[in-house]
């Protein structure tokens, strides 16, 4: 292949560029992204960057020397609008088209919004650097009352950051026990307890029905979140963290299979061998049932596999996810590896859950370890992960 175009400038796109060069691609390499900023790391946006502990240079994924070493051309701040794999063309919103032999789809996703929030000042999502800039500015303006809608990892991280800033925080989540579908009820309970321990008002089973606003010279501004039980939670700033929707609209008419993401085989290859997909937008189907992995680690793991297969023109390597996820909340490091079910048995192998420092393993009905979880004990987590998961994976 002479020219490969990567569409999407987050970690999946950058790791794809690195993987393609490492795999031997010495032709033209372009990265196109609708974000006007140089590629940056997203995890700090809800933590250190939001709190003001790091600046934009600290979260950059590539510096000038690395861009030069990769011989990477970048077209930033311009959106891809159409893909024609047969003709080998990526069309852009500025009216130009890129002739290309191969394409990496790494367009990620956009933050989901609650209906009725358009045009209401003070209601934020957190997905991009500009989102984080705007939210950080409002958090620093006085002592706003913050309401976070969504008790998943992003919502919990934002709540943790806001509490560390000394702000009043309420977290609203529709589930009876947030995080239970991912971590199972026992582990989820220990994670959820961190909110109360640090003064966050967590309200599980809360259904958001609307928003109370007040008129200003610039339009309506949020003053509260209305719940299904008729109560209103006062709010000066609202952060909505209810997941993402994959960015696939630009692929309409491309011939690629799209179903809650770009469908690929086990090697991240689409129905067109010259097009692969990686990161949050990829819905890989190793066993005929597609799934997306919205995790930082998966982006790099997928990129290496996709690069190999794109250059080979066929599926030679398969994606074997480690399932590793981490989150920092209230000064604690939470780590998960593997692919546990919420129904799996949980065995604590080290530490004390009530003390907030422990490592546990998930065990299925056949006695097989399916996952490892650690709270604030990375060393033991790493040891148990190696002994329980990596050894079994190598044997398989």
SEMAR-899621 format. One line per 2 residues: number of its first residue (from 1); their letters; for each residue x, y, z of C-alpha. Coordinates in pm, 1 decimal. Example, Ala and Ser with C-alpha at 12.3 -4.5 7.8 and 13.67 -1.06 7.14 Angstrom:
! residues 2
1) AS) 1230.0 -450.0 780.0 ~ 1367.0 -106.0 714.0 $
***
This chain:
! residues 396
1) XX) 0.0 0.0 0.0 ~ 129.6 340.6 -93.4 $
3) XX) -109.7 553.9 111.4 ~ -298.4 473.9 430.6 $
5) XX) -544.2 716.9 587.2 ~ -638.6 701.0 953.5 $
7) XX) -970.8 871.1 1024.6 ~ -983.5 971.8 1390.3 $
9) XX) -723.5 1146.9 1603.1 ~ -758.0 996.9 1950.1 $
11) XX) -553.0 718.8 2107.6 ~ -681.6 454.4 1864.5 $
13) XX) -572.8 663.2 1566.0 ~ -231.4 744.7 1710.1 $
15) XX) -164.1 384.2 1813.1 ~ -263.6 275.8 1462.7 $
17) XX) -8.6 511.4 1310.7 ~ 261.2 375.2 1539.6 $
19) XX) 158.9 16.1 1470.5 ~ 158.4 64.1 1093.3 $
21) XX) 511.0 200.9 1098.0 ~ 624.9 -75.5 1334.3 $
23) XX) 469.5 -333.8 1099.2 ~ 669.4 -200.5 806.1 $
25) XX) 450.6 50.5 625.3 ~ 692.3 299.0 467.4 $
27) XX) 448.8 481.2 240.7 ~ 239.2 788.8 296.5 $
29) XX) 52.3 798.9 628.2 ~ -221.5 1052.8 700.0 $
31) XX) -430.4 1115.6 1009.9 ~ -757.6 1304.6 969.0 $
33) XX) -953.0 1430.4 1269.3 ~ -1241.7 1668.1 1327.9 $
35) XX) -1091.8 1779.7 1659.4 ~ -878.8 2089.7 1591.8 $
37) XX) -626.5 1998.1 1861.0 ~ -317.4 1781.2 1830.1 $
39) XX) -404.2 1426.0 1946.3 ~ -437.4 1407.8 2324.1 $
41) XX) -506.1 1153.1 2595.7 ~ -866.3 1145.8 2717.9 $
43) XX) -840.8 977.8 3062.6 ~ -691.1 1289.4 3231.3 $
45) XX) -984.8 1501.2 3111.8 ~ -1200.8 1377.9 3398.8 $
47) XX) -919.9 1379.4 3652.2 ~ -591.1 1575.2 3660.3 $
49) XX) -669.2 1805.2 3368.5 ~ -1016.2 1886.8 3498.3 $
51) XX) -869.5 1966.4 3838.6 ~ -600.5 2186.0 3685.1 $
53) XX) -312.7 1960.5 3790.1 ~ -178.1 1914.3 3436.2 $
55) XX) -180.4 2131.4 3126.2 ~ -248.4 2050.5 2762.5 $
57) XX) 114.8 1972.0 2684.0 ~ 111.9 1700.1 2949.8 $
59) XX) -176.1 1512.0 2785.8 ~ -43.7 1529.1 2427.8 $
61) XX) -9.2 1188.7 2262.9 ~ 252.2 1305.0 2013.9 $
63) XX) 515.9 1576.4 2023.5 ~ 679.2 1730.7 1718.0 $
65) XX) 969.6 1485.7 1722.5 ~ 735.9 1185.5 1732.5 $
67) XX) 525.2 1321.5 1447.4 ~ 841.3 1364.4 1241.9 $
69) XX) 967.6 1017.4 1330.2 ~ 638.8 866.3 1216.2 $
71) XX) 640.3 1083.0 902.8 ~ 277.4 1144.0 986.4 $
73) XX) 73.1 1398.6 794.3 ~ -214.1 1542.1 994.9 $
75) XX) -533.4 1712.0 877.1 ~ -694.5 1837.3 1197.0 $
77) XX) -1017.7 2027.0 1248.5 ~ -1177.7 1879.6 936.5 $
79) XX) -1444.8 1611.1 942.1 ~ -1456.5 1308.0 715.1 $
81) XX) -1796.4 1300.3 542.6 ~ -1783.0 996.9 314.9 $
83) XX) -1583.5 682.5 249.3 ~ -1569.2 509.9 -87.2 $
85) XX) -1359.6 196.1 -31.8 ~ -1390.4 74.6 -390.8 $
87) XX) -1259.8 401.6 -531.9 ~ -1010.8 443.8 -249.8 $
89) XX) -1130.6 786.8 -141.2 ~ -1200.9 963.8 186.5 $
91) XX) -1405.2 1279.5 135.4 ~ -1375.9 1569.0 379.9 $
93) XX) -1611.8 1844.7 490.0 ~ -1393.4 2110.0 327.2 $
95) XX) -1470.1 1962.1 -14.5 ~ -1139.1 1784.7 -64.4 $
97) XX) -1086.6 1412.5 -112.7 ~ -793.2 1195.4 -14.5 $
99) XX) -691.5 916.9 -250.3 ~ -592.4 621.5 -36.0 $
101) XX) -515.9 252.5 -62.3 ~ -606.3 161.3 293.8 $
103) XX) -823.2 311.6 566.3 ~ -825.8 281.2 944.2 $
105) XX) -1161.1 385.2 1089.4 ~ -1089.4 524.9 1435.9 $
107) XX) -1363.6 784.7 1468.5 ~ -1459.2 686.9 1823.2 $
109) XX) -1788.3 812.3 1960.1 ~ -1970.9 1121.2 2074.4 $
111) XX) -2107.7 1173.3 2422.4 ~ -2474.4 1091.6 2460.1 $
113) XX) -2690.0 1385.3 2569.5 ~ -3015.3 1396.9 2759.6 $
115) XX) -3318.9 1521.0 2565.7 ~ -3406.3 1881.0 2631.5 $
117) XX) -3058.0 1997.1 2729.8 ~ -2975.4 2172.1 2403.4 $
119) XX) -2921.1 2541.7 2457.2 ~ -2919.5 2523.1 2838.3 $
121) XX) -2607.4 2680.4 2983.7 ~ -2438.3 2488.8 3262.2 $
123) XX) -2516.2 2141.8 3123.7 ~ -2200.1 1963.7 3006.7 $
125) XX) -2076.5 1642.0 2858.8 ~ -1712.0 1539.6 2886.6 $
127) XX) -1555.8 1382.3 2581.3 ~ -1320.7 1634.0 2421.0 $
129) XX) -1054.8 1878.8 2528.4 ~ -1290.8 2167.2 2458.5 $
131) XX) -1553.8 1998.3 2676.4 ~ -1301.4 1975.3 2960.5 $
133) XX) -1192.8 2337.0 2916.0 ~ -1550.9 2461.8 2936.5 $
135) XX) -1635.8 2245.5 3237.4 ~ -1316.0 2337.1 3420.7 $
137) XX) -1388.5 2707.4 3376.8 ~ -1733.5 2669.6 3533.1 $
139) XX) -1606.3 2458.6 3821.4 ~ -1359.3 2732.8 3907.0 $
141) XX) -1624.2 3006.3 3902.4 ~ -1718.4 3034.4 4269.0 $
143) XX) -1841.5 2719.8 4442.9 ~ -2102.3 2570.8 4211.3 $
145) XX) -2331.8 2289.0 4319.0 ~ -2252.5 2001.9 4083.4 $
147) XX) -2488.3 1726.6 3971.9 ~ -2345.1 1431.7 3780.0 $
149) XX) -2593.7 1225.2 3581.0 ~ -2451.6 874.4 3546.4 $
151) XX) -2265.2 672.3 3806.8 ~ -2028.5 482.6 3577.3 $
153) XX) -1652.9 527.9 3569.7 ~ -1657.6 870.7 3401.2 $
155) XX) -1930.1 1002.3 3628.7 ~ -1752.3 871.5 3937.8 $
157) XX) -1422.7 1024.8 3827.2 ~ -1584.1 1364.7 3769.3 $
159) XX) -1753.9 1344.6 4108.5 ~ -1423.5 1254.1 4271.9 $
161) XX) -1245.2 1546.0 4105.1 ~ -1516.9 1791.5 4204.8 $
163) XX) -1511.1 1675.2 4567.1 ~ -1133.5 1719.0 4574.1 $
165) XX) -1198.2 2077.5 4464.8 ~ -1424.1 2122.6 4766.0 $
167) XX) -1749.7 2132.8 4570.5 ~ -2089.1 1992.2 4668.8 $
169) XX) -2165.0 1695.1 4442.8 ~ -2472.3 1481.0 4381.4 $
171) XX) -2454.7 1174.4 4157.1 ~ -2777.0 1048.7 3997.5 $
173) XX) -2790.8 700.2 3848.7 ~ -3086.9 503.6 3724.3 $
175) XX) -2960.1 167.5 3847.2 ~ -3034.5 37.9 4195.6 $
177) XX) -2660.6 -28.3 4228.7 ~ -2431.1 161.3 3988.5 $
179) XX) -2154.6 -41.3 3821.3 ~ -2319.4 -372.8 3915.4 $
181) XX) -2365.6 -486.5 3551.3 ~ -1990.2 -448.0 3495.5 $
183) XX) -1840.2 -542.4 3831.2 ~ -2107.7 -756.6 3990.5 $
185) XX) -2296.5 -653.7 4304.0 ~ -2030.1 -730.2 4563.6 $
187) XX) -1744.6 -535.3 4403.1 ~ -1979.1 -259.2 4284.2 $
189) XX) -2094.8 -202.0 4641.5 ~ -1739.5 -135.8 4760.2 $
191) XX) -1683.9 109.0 4472.8 ~ -2012.9 287.0 4531.6 $
193) XX) -1933.3 322.5 4901.5 ~ -1642.7 552.3 4808.4 $
195) XX) -1894.9 825.0 4724.1 ~ -2044.0 834.1 5072.6 $
197) XX) -1702.3 806.2 5237.2 ~ -1597.7 1126.9 5062.5 $
199) XX) -1916.1 1328.8 5104.2 ~ -2075.5 1276.3 4765.2 $
201) XX) -2453.1 1242.2 4767.3 ~ -2521.3 933.1 4554.6 $
203) XX) -2883.6 871.3 4458.9 ~ -2932.9 530.8 4294.3 $
205) XX) -3253.4 455.0 4110.2 ~ -3295.4 822.4 4021.5 $
207) XX) -3481.6 891.5 3697.3 ~ -3413.1 1231.9 3540.8 $
209) XX) -3732.1 1380.8 3398.0 ~ -3621.0 1732.9 3308.8 $
211) XX) -3427.1 2043.1 3403.5 ~ -3520.4 2355.1 3592.5 $
213) XX) -3380.8 2671.6 3436.1 ~ -3360.8 3042.2 3501.8 $
215) XX) -3353.7 3311.9 3233.3 ~ -3030.9 3506.4 3177.6 $
217) XX) -2919.2 3762.1 2922.9 ~ -2754.1 3478.2 2728.8 $
219) XX) -3048.2 3240.1 2747.4 ~ -3168.6 2976.1 2993.9 $
221) XX) -2929.8 2839.5 3255.1 ~ -2973.0 2525.0 3461.1 $
223) XX) -3067.3 2567.2 3827.4 ~ -3183.2 2214.4 3903.5 $
225) XX) -3237.5 1859.6 3782.9 ~ -3594.4 1735.1 3800.4 $
227) XX) -3652.5 1373.0 3900.0 ~ -3931.6 1131.5 3826.1 $
229) XX) -4048.2 1134.3 4187.0 ~ -4130.9 1504.6 4160.3 $
231) XX) -3828.1 1635.3 4348.3 ~ -3567.1 1873.9 4212.4 $
233) XX) -3195.7 1857.5 4290.9 ~ -3042.9 2208.6 4294.7 $
235) XX) -2759.6 2245.9 4044.5 ~ -2537.1 2520.3 3910.1 $
237) XX) -2341.0 2280.1 3690.4 ~ -2460.8 1947.7 3547.7 $
239) XX) -2231.4 1686.5 3393.8 ~ -2399.6 1416.0 3185.2 $
241) XX) -2201.6 1092.6 3170.6 ~ -2430.5 829.6 3020.0 $
243) XX) -2205.0 672.3 2759.2 ~ -2123.9 735.4 2396.5 $
245) XX) -2272.8 672.5 2052.9 ~ -2024.8 553.3 1787.6 $
247) XX) -1943.6 800.9 1510.4 ~ -2055.5 610.8 1201.3 $
249) XX) -2287.8 849.3 1013.4 ~ -2007.7 941.2 770.7 $
251) XX) -1997.5 576.5 657.3 ~ -2349.6 578.7 512.2 $
253) XX) -2329.4 443.0 158.5 ~ -1979.8 300.5 209.3 $
255) XX) -2091.1 -60.9 191.6 ~ -1948.3 -133.3 535.4 $
257) XX) -2170.0 -311.5 785.9 ~ -2266.5 -71.7 1062.5 $
259) XX) -2460.6 -180.8 1371.1 ~ -2384.6 16.2 1687.0 $
261) XX) -2035.0 55.3 1548.9 ~ -1838.3 -66.2 1249.0 $
263) XX) -1866.2 -443.8 1234.1 ~ -1537.2 -628.9 1190.9 $
265) XX) -1413.1 -984.8 1209.0 ~ -1186.9 -1112.3 1485.8 $
267) XX) -894.8 -930.0 1325.7 ~ -1058.2 -584.2 1317.1 $
269) XX) -1108.7 -618.4 938.8 ~ -1436.8 -498.8 786.2 $
271) XX) -1611.2 -649.5 485.1 ~ -1352.3 -465.6 278.1 $
273) XX) -996.1 -597.3 330.2 ~ -854.7 -248.4 273.0 $
275) XX) -1058.2 -104.9 562.4 ~ -1007.7 -186.0 930.2 $
277) XX) -1171.0 -35.4 1238.5 ~ -1026.5 18.5 1585.5 $
279) XX) -1115.9 176.7 1918.2 ~ -1456.8 277.4 2049.4 $
281) XX) -1616.1 270.5 1703.5 ~ -1516.8 -90.0 1625.8 $
283) XX) -1767.5 -368.6 1685.3 ~ -1558.4 -679.7 1650.9 $
285) XX) -1729.1 -1015.0 1614.2 ~ -1499.7 -1303.8 1705.9 $
287) XX) -1786.3 -1549.9 1747.4 ~ -2059.1 -1391.9 1538.5 $
289) XX) -2180.1 -1167.5 1822.5 ~ -2041.7 -818.7 1799.4 $
291) XX) -1919.8 -615.7 2092.1 ~ -1740.9 -285.6 2139.2 $
293) XX) -1460.8 -226.0 2385.7 ~ -1465.4 136.6 2502.3 $
295) XX) -1133.6 109.5 2681.8 ~ -800.1 288.0 2646.2 $
297) XX) -601.5 -36.3 2656.9 ~ -814.4 -202.9 2390.5 $
299) XX) -738.1 76.2 2145.0 ~ -369.0 -9.9 2146.0 $
301) XX) -429.0 -384.2 2142.2 ~ -663.4 -353.3 1845.7 $
303) XX) -433.2 -117.6 1656.3 ~ -147.0 -367.9 1645.1 $
305) XX) -375.9 -641.3 1511.9 ~ -548.1 -414.1 1260.2 $
307) XX) -216.9 -284.4 1124.0 ~ -88.4 -637.1 1061.9 $
309) XX) -403.8 -739.5 878.6 ~ -440.0 -420.6 676.9 $
311) XX) -87.9 -454.0 539.3 ~ -138.1 -826.0 474.4 $
313) XX) -465.1 -766.9 289.6 ~ -631.1 -1044.8 489.7 $
315) XX) -691.4 -1154.5 846.8 ~ -373.2 -1311.7 978.7 $
317) XX) -384.6 -1191.9 1340.4 ~ -678.4 -1192.0 1580.5 $
319) XX) -763.9 -954.6 1861.2 ~ -740.2 -1114.6 2205.2 $
321) XX) -851.4 -848.9 2453.5 ~ -704.9 -843.8 2800.2 $
323) XX) -1009.2 -660.5 2929.8 ~ -788.4 -429.7 3132.5 $
325) XX) -957.8 -115.4 3264.3 ~ -853.1 129.3 3532.7 $
327) XX) -1010.8 424.4 3706.6 ~ -892.4 670.8 3969.7 $
329) XX) -1157.1 773.9 4220.8 ~ -1118.3 953.6 4553.4 $
331) XX) -747.6 880.9 4566.7 ~ -796.9 508.6 4498.5 $
333) XX) -679.2 313.5 4195.6 ~ -942.7 70.2 4068.5 $
335) XX) -824.7 -198.0 3825.0 ~ -1007.6 -472.1 3637.8 $
337) XX) -871.7 -736.6 3400.6 ~ -1036.8 -1025.3 3222.4 $
339) XX) -1399.1 -1073.9 3125.5 ~ -1602.9 -1152.6 3434.1 $
341) XX) -1977.8 -1193.8 3450.0 ~ -2184.6 -1013.9 3708.0 $
343) XX) -2301.8 -1361.6 3819.8 ~ -1950.6 -1494.4 3888.2 $
345) XX) -1843.3 -1576.1 4241.4 ~ -1605.3 -1325.3 4399.0 $
347) XX) -1315.5 -1446.9 4613.4 ~ -1103.3 -1193.2 4799.2 $
349) XX) -742.8 -1314.3 4772.1 ~ -564.0 -1030.2 4949.5 $
351) XX) -645.1 -730.1 5167.0 ~ -965.2 -613.5 5331.5 $
353) XX) -1254.0 -469.7 5124.7 ~ -1387.5 -271.4 5420.8 $
355) XX) -1045.1 -107.1 5453.8 ~ -1056.3 3.2 5089.8 $
357) XX) -751.0 -196.8 4980.5 ~ -794.3 -545.7 4837.2 $
359) XX) -763.6 -777.5 4539.1 ~ -1031.3 -1025.4 4435.8 $
361) XX) -1084.9 -1275.0 4159.8 ~ -1402.4 -1367.9 3974.5 $
363) XX) -1472.2 -1740.2 3937.1 ~ -1735.9 -1892.2 3709.0 $
365) XX) -1946.8 -2201.5 3769.9 ~ -1671.5 -2429.8 3639.0 $
367) XX) -1417.3 -2292.4 3882.6 ~ -1234.8 -2093.3 3615.6 $
369) XX) -1099.7 -1748.4 3700.3 ~ -1262.8 -1503.0 3461.6 $
371) XX) -1135.4 -1173.5 3599.1 ~ -930.4 -996.1 3862.4 $
373) XX) -1021.9 -674.0 4042.9 ~ -801.2 -458.9 4259.5 $
375) XX) -865.0 -154.2 4473.0 ~ -562.9 54.2 4568.2 $
377) XX) -316.7 -235.9 4545.7 ~ -158.3 -234.0 4198.0 $
379) XX) 134.6 -456.8 4292.7 ~ -77.6 -743.1 4422.0 $
381) XX) -326.7 -691.8 4139.8 ~ -45.8 -733.5 3886.8 $
383) XX) 79.7 -1049.6 4053.5 ~ -264.6 -1209.4 4073.3 $
385) XX) -344.7 -1103.1 3719.8 ~ -29.6 -1271.6 3589.7 $
387) XX) -85.4 -1591.1 3783.3 ~ -460.5 -1621.4 3729.4 $
389) XX) -521.1 -1480.4 3381.7 ~ -207.7 -1455.9 3170.4 $
391) XX) -90.6 -1806.3 3252.6 ~ -432.0 -1946.5 3160.6 $
393) XX) -436.6 -1741.9 2837.8 ~ -93.5 -1873.8 2741.3 $
395) XX) -203.7 -2231.0 2807.5 ~ -510.4 -2181.0 2589.4 $
***
